[in-house]
Amino acid sequence: MEQNKGIERSIKIFAADRRLTMHLAGLWQGARVGGERCARADLFLASLSEEL
């Protein structure tokens, strides 16, 4: 199978992107119950604000 070369997507990273990512990661970690590896989707989604 041939790979496409030369196709690049330009990505611009803004400081706010990193803050949002860190905030969401914190919420995801907080939605874990006990020793679970993954967060429960219902708890995670309930922790998100309406603005997101």
Steps between C-alpha positions, in 0.01 A plus 500: 500500500637837400525773757412856408802722530501874498161534664550710807247676711618826646429511870508814707521452874376778722564534872127467567499159328744362753304641793178347371671165446641502853161601641322219315768250607445603862125455468554160337726388785250629755222296340680173575335299775723316745786322327346494154738559210249700299246759594131433474362693204184604685698655786743670263228647280307617808810691617524701176351846495226593256746731320704207375 
